Amino acid sequence: MKTTIKYPPISDLHVTRYSKILSTGSYLPDNIVTNEDIIKRYNLIATDRAVRYSIGISERRWENKNLDVSDCVALAAKQCLERANISIEQVDRIIYSKLLGDYNVPATAIGMLKKLNAKNGIPAFDLTAACSGFIHAMDMAIRYIDSGDDYVLILGGGLTSWALANDFNKIDTRTVFLMGDGIAAMLLGVSKEKHFLSSYIQTDNTHYEVGYMPLGLSLLNSKESLSSDMFGMKIDNGRILNENAIESAVVTVNRLLESSKLTIDDIDFVATSDQTTQLWEGQLKALNIPLEKSVSLFHKQGNTASAMSALNLDELINSGRLKRGMTVLMMAHGAGASGGGVIFKY
């Protein structure tokens, strides 16, 4: 279903104080859960082969509940900061893109600071933009550094399995195989040279309730009786979400290339959100980008919400494929619908 939304034009990225990616990091639980594990745990009528064929996943990581979300976010932040040889006290601002945090209020980013024993009152907040949230946070970090910050720490992802696969929840077979737990981290710092060439974010409110988590004030105001399935992700039409993500990807990439004055051939690597293996392949096919110019971890990590594109970037860096000076297109698309991307020199 093609959207009726008119996507906004892109504004050139006008900054006088430049920023660059100093380091990335991640936290993934040790607990690996296979398709067979899920089938047996919930006595589902499904097969490993059917799940792998339909969405392209074999396993994912699920936290064993010994850790809170803020604990996991703190571990990813610690790794990221250690790689850059920067202390938490040197960070000017922290942005955490969450799906579910420790609480609705206060911000889980503040809980992370408590776990890291930070004592200098660093500004820290959560934002909610589903799977595209990490891109929103990057766009904000670029502008915070332009306005005077030296170091901005970005985090994304969470423990999605807590809402979707807890034994007290009604299990939705359309989503239980999809989700995985994981946190991505990125440290941006001030730079003398321009690294970020363009940034673009858009939304499509025609798909506002295609993918959503029901528990909220709208539900409470409806006076509907609470039930366990209200805590999980509702995806009533996955086809619409996939079509919107691909359309969003094409619009986003065209806008970014236009502003950067580049062509798709100038891009060395693409890091995107990969809610399924098929969606990852569909985005690249629509953009005429060979699979070799990208990476997808969905088959072994699942949908880690806003961490997806950043975890894929982290993999490109850690594998040695992505080297300093290369040009990267990073994008993500999520519920709402929302999407966006950035082009940068790594």
Secondary structure, 3 states (H helix, E strand, C coil): CCCCCCCCCCCCCCCCCEEEEEEEEEECCCCEEEHHHHHHHCCCCCCHHHHHHHHCCCEEECCCCCCCHHHHHHHHHHHHHHHHCCCHHHCCEEEEECCCCCCCCCCHHHHHHHHCCCCCCCCEEEECCHHHHHHHHHHHHHHHHHCCCCEEEEEEEECCHHHHCCCCCCCCCCCCCCECCEEEEEEEEEECCCCEEEEEEEECHHHCCCEECCCCHHHHHCCCCCCHHHHCCEECCHHHHHHHHHHHHHHHHHHHHHHHCCCHHHCCEEEECCCCHHHHHHHHHHCCCCHHHECCCHHHHCECHHHHHHHHHHHHHHCCCCCCCCEEEEEEEECCCEEEEEEEEC
